[in-house]
Amino acid sequence: MATEYGSASELAEALRRAAAAHGEHEKEIGHADANWPDWYAQYMVDEQSAQ
């Protein structure tokens, strides 16, 4: 699936949402997630596909 953002500010907001969600994910798993780039990428794609 292609994921697109209309501007740098939209991308920045998406990254902020992913960061907040990832913080909750790390709380749930109880440690830092070394695979955070993959987690962020999937979260952002999933978020856009839900729109």
C-alpha positions as CSV (number, residue, x, y, z in Angstrom):
1,M,0.0,0.0,0.0
2,A,1.3,3.4,-0.9
3,T,1.3,5.9,2.0
4,E,1.4,9.6,1.2
5,Y,1.5,12.8,3.2
6,G,0.5,16.1,1.7
7,S,3.1,18.2,3.5
8,A,6.0,18.1,5.9
9,S,3.6,19.2,8.7
10,E,1.2,16.3,8.0
11,L,4.2,13.9,8.1
12,A,5.4,15.5,11.4
13,E,2.0,15.1,12.9
14,A,1.8,11.5,11.8
15,L,5.2,10.9,13.4
16,R,4.0,12.5,16.7
17,R,1.0,10.2,16.8
18,A,3.2,7.2,16.1
19,A,5.6,8.3,18.8
20,A,2.8,8.6,21.4
21,A,1.4,5.2,20.4
22,H,4.8,3.6,20.4
23,G,5.4,4.9,24.0
24,E,2.3,3.1,25.0
25,H,3.5,0.0,23.2
26,E,6.8,0.1,25.0
27,K,5.0,0.4,28.4
28,E,3.0,-2.7,27.5
29,I,6.0,-4.8,26.5
30,G,8.1,-3.4,29.5
31,H,11.2,-2.5,27.6
32,A,12.6,-0.4,24.8
33,D,11.7,-1.7,21.3
34,A,14.8,-2.0,19.2
35,N,12.6,-2.5,16.1
36,W,10.9,0.8,16.5
37,P,11.5,1.9,12.8
38,D,9.5,-1.1,11.6
39,W,6.8,-0.5,14.3
40,Y,6.5,3.2,13.3
41,A,6.3,2.3,9.6
42,Q,3.6,-0.3,10.1
43,Y,1.6,2.0,12.4
44,M,1.7,4.9,9.9
45,V,0.6,2.7,7.0
46,D,-2.2,1.2,9.1
47,E,-3.3,4.6,10.2
48,Q,-3.6,5.9,6.7
49,S,-5.4,2.8,5.4
50,A,-8.0,3.3,8.1
51,Q,-8.9,6.7,6.7
